Amino acid sequence: MTTETAVRTWNIDAAHSIAEFAVRHMMVSTVKGRFGTLEGAIEGNEANPVASAVRATIDVASRMRKMGKPRMSRITGNPK
């Protein structure tokens, strides 16, 4: 008797997904931004959920600031 393991893979849809970040600056304000390039997949194992996995790759060079504060963009090294 063979048992078939149900492993399903879902690819992350980069066009409809975002990776965001928030960093406290001097404990006064929060600087927010997002990354423009990401990819990855989710593997779900129905028979053994502990064996499920998430793999994601985010291009840190693709970061974009959400708030248009030129001085903060210079400090964080992002000219956008």
C-alpha positions in Angstrom: 0.0 0.0 0.0 1.4 3.4 -0.9 0.4 6.7 0.7 0.6 9.8 -1.5 1.7 12.9 0.4 -0.2 16.0 -0.5 2.4 18.7 -0.9 1.2 21.8 -2.6 3.3 24.8 -3.8 2.0 28.3 -4.2 4.2 30.9 -5.8 4.1 34.4 -4.3 2.5 36.8 -6.8 4.9 39.8 -6.8 2.4 42.0 -8.6 -0.1 41.6 -5.7 2.3 41.3 -2.8 4.4 43.7 -0.8 7.2 43.6 1.8 7.2 46.6 4.1 9.3 47.8 7.0 9.1 50.3 9.8 12.1 51.6 11.8 12.0 53.8 14.9 14.2 56.9 14.4 15.6 58.4 17.5 12.6 57.0 19.4 10.6 60.0 18.1 9.2 58.9 14.8 8.8 55.9 12.6 10.4 55.7 9.2 8.4 53.4 6.8 9.2 52.0 3.5 8.7 49.0 1.2 10.8 46.8 -1.1 9.9 46.8 -4.8 11.2 43.4 -5.8 10.3 40.1 -4.1 9.7 36.5 -5.1 9.1 33.2 -3.3 7.0 30.2 -2.7 5.0 28.5 0.0 5.0 24.7 0.3 2.2 23.2 2.3 2.4 19.6 3.4 -1.1 18.5 4.4 0.1 15.1 5.8 2.9 16.7 7.9 2.3 20.5 8.5 5.6 20.8 10.3 7.4 20.0 7.1 5.7 23.0 5.3 8.0 25.8 4.3 8.1 29.4 3.2 10.9 30.7 0.9 11.1 34.4 0.1 13.8 36.5 -1.6 13.7 40.3 -1.2 16.0 42.5 -3.2 17.1 45.0 -0.5 18.5 47.4 -3.2 14.9 47.8 -4.3 13.7 49.6 -1.2 11.4 52.6 -1.6 10.5 55.2 1.0 6.8 55.7 1.4 7.0 59.2 2.9 8.6 62.0 0.8 11.0 63.5 3.3 14.2 64.3 1.2 16.5 64.8 4.3 15.5 61.4 5.7 16.0 59.8 2.2 19.6 61.1 2.2 20.2 59.8 5.7 18.9 56.3 4.8 20.9 56.3 1.5 17.8 56.2 -0.7 17.6 59.0 -3.3 14.0 58.2 -4.1 
